[in-house]
Amino acid sequence: MDNFNFELAIKFCERALDMEPENVEVLEMAGAVFLETGDVDKAKSVSFKPDLSFIITHFICCYLLLFCFYLVKVTNKLSSLLGLSVQVKLLHT
């Protein structure tokens, strides 16, 4: 890391934080750069602080995803019990 331009990295990180203050990758990189330069307080200040709506939205998304998995399992079990040749599969992207 002797050739690394920390001054320029700090400027890029600060600009990225201005543009996307909740981007986890930006927060992670900025925190690492600030720690590397010894600015512990600034590194601590760039942590992700989700608000209540963020937490609720992600909780609902996780719940819906789990519910979909459950529906697939139940549908396939009922299909099997009823002797139907229908199998529901999840798509992988």
C-alpha positions as a printed NumPy array, in Angstrom:
array([[  0.   ,   0.   ,   0.   ],
       [  3.027,   2.282,  -0.198],
       [  1.988,   3.537,  -3.655],
       [ -1.649,   4.076,  -2.75 ],
       [ -2.829,   7.695,  -3.004],
       [ -4.893,   8.006,   0.183],
       [ -5.524,  11.715,  -0.326],
       [ -7.212,  11.008,  -3.647],
       [ -9.016,   7.97 ,  -2.192],
       [-10.461,  10.124,   0.582],
       [-11.736,  12.66 ,  -1.97 ],
       [-13.379,   9.885,  -4.031],
       [-14.925,   8.342,  -0.925],
       [-16.295,  11.662,   0.277],
       [-17.78 ,  12.334,  -3.178],
       [-19.293,   8.833,  -3.303],
       [-20.773,   9.327,   0.179],
       [-22.345,  12.598,  -0.952],
       [-23.879,  10.859,  -3.96 ],
       [-24.978,   7.603,  -2.275],
       [-24.861,   7.936,   1.52 ],
       [-26.653,   4.621,   2.132],
       [-24.779,   2.493,  -0.418],
       [-23.242,  -0.306,   1.651],
       [-20.26 ,  -0.738,  -0.696],
       [-19.48 ,   2.983,  -0.542],
       [-19.783,   2.965,   3.256],
       [-17.509,  -0.066,   3.505],
       [-14.834,   1.393,   1.226],
       [-14.934,   4.813,   2.888],
       [-14.682,   3.249,   6.334],
       [-11.677,   1.17 ,   5.239],
       [ -9.91 ,   4.204,   3.724],
       [-10.56 ,   6.349,   6.791],
       [ -9.297,   3.584,   9.084],
       [ -6.195,   3.092,   6.955],
       [ -5.395,   6.804,   7.255],
       [ -5.936,   6.719,  11.027],
       [ -9.172,   8.73 ,  11.088],
       [-11.076,   6.381,  13.404],
       [-13.808,   8.894,  14.252],
       [-14.599,   9.497,  10.591],
       [-14.551,   5.736,   9.932],
       [-17.12 ,   5.243,  12.711],
       [-19.295,   8.043,  11.326],
       [-19.838,   6.319,   7.965],
       [-21.654,   3.317,   9.385],
       [-25.037,   2.381,   7.947],
       [-27.93 ,   3.603,  10.105],
       [-31.183,   2.231,   8.721],
       [-34.415,   3.978,   9.633],
       [-37.568,   2.18 ,  10.714],
       [-39.121,   2.141,   7.23 ],
       [-35.983,   0.439,   5.844],
       [-36.136,  -2.237,   8.537],
       [-39.865,  -2.843,   8.063],
       [-39.556,  -2.994,   4.266],
       [-36.744,  -5.541,   4.42 ],
       [-38.54 ,  -7.576,   7.067],
       [-41.648,  -7.724,   4.866],
       [-39.559,  -8.737,   1.83 ],
       [-37.904, -11.552,   3.795],
       [-41.261, -12.692,   5.135],
       [-42.788, -12.744,   1.633],
       [-39.84 , -14.686,   0.261],
       [-40.154, -17.301,   3.003],
       [-43.907, -17.45 ,   2.425],
       [-43.302, -18.126,  -1.295],
       [-40.945, -20.993,  -0.435],
       [-43.606, -22.376,   1.89 ],
       [-46.296, -22.108,  -0.813],
       [-44.11 , -23.99 ,  -3.274],
       [-43.524, -26.735,  -0.71 ],
       [-47.245, -27.005,   0.146],
       [-48.296, -26.938,  -3.517],
       [-45.887, -29.728,  -4.39 ],
       [-46.986, -31.795,  -1.373],
       [-50.683, -31.4  ,  -2.269],
       [-49.926, -32.238,  -5.881],
       [-48.166, -35.398,  -4.747],
       [-50.984, -36.396,  -2.358],
       [-53.614, -35.85 ,  -5.05 ],
       [-51.639, -37.816,  -7.607],
       [-51.183, -34.842,  -9.906],
       [-48.119, -34.547, -12.085],
       [-47.649, -30.863, -11.318],
       [-44.433, -29.678,  -9.694],
       [-43.731, -26.053,  -8.915],
       [-40.09 , -25.022,  -9.143],
       [-38.413, -21.838,  -8.093],
       [-36.56 , -19.907, -10.754],
       [-32.882, -19.253, -10.234],
       [-31.567, -15.985, -11.589]])
